[in-house]
């Protein structure tokens, strides 16, 4: 079966994985490339026989509010965890 709408099969993957990337084109493209390799379409997920890809959502937040990957708080986190600023 071939879908005309690539979004019709997204729910198969979104029930398995949540992907978050930093808000840079390089990291967003890397996430999409990794997901294309990890989750190739199979069976009814194939929407185009010549494109072995299915859309998988990649979530992000603004750079200003991204505290997971921000290096601005590393020294504060390190001091909080160890009590010593130069250990981490």
MOGIWO-V509911 format. One record per residue. N is the residue number from 1. RES is the residue in one small letter. PHI is phi as a letter, one per 20 degrees, with the letter a starting at -180 (* if undefined). Layout:
N/RES/PHI, N/RES/PHI
This chain:
1/x/*, 2/x/c, 3/x/e, 4/x/e, 5/x/d, 6/x/f, 7/x/f, 8/x/f, 9/x/d, 10/x/f, 11/x/f, 12/x/g, 13/x/e, 14/x/f, 15/x/f, 16/x/d, 17/x/b, 18/x/c, 19/x/d, 20/x/c, 21/x/c, 22/x/f, 23/x/e, 24/x/c, 25/x/g, 26/x/f, 27/x/f, 28/x/f, 29/x/f, 30/x/f, 31/x/f, 32/x/f, 33/x/f, 34/x/f, 35/x/f, 36/x/f, 37/x/f, 38/x/f, 39/x/c, 40/x/f, 41/x/f, 42/x/c, 43/x/l, 44/x/f, 45/x/f, 46/x/f, 47/x/d, 48/x/b, 49/x/f, 50/x/e, 51/x/c, 52/x/e, 53/x/b, 54/x/c, 55/x/f, 56/x/c, 57/x/f, 58/x/d, 59/x/e, 60/x/b, 61/x/c, 62/x/f, 63/x/g, 64/x/f, 65/x/d, 66/x/e, 67/x/e, 68/x/f, 69/x/d, 70/x/f, 71/x/e, 72/x/f, 73/x/d, 74/x/f, 75/x/f, 76/x/f, 77/x/f, 78/x/f, 79/x/f, 80/x/f, 81/x/e, 82/x/d, 83/x/n, 84/x/c, 85/x/f, 86/x/d, 87/x/f, 88/x/f
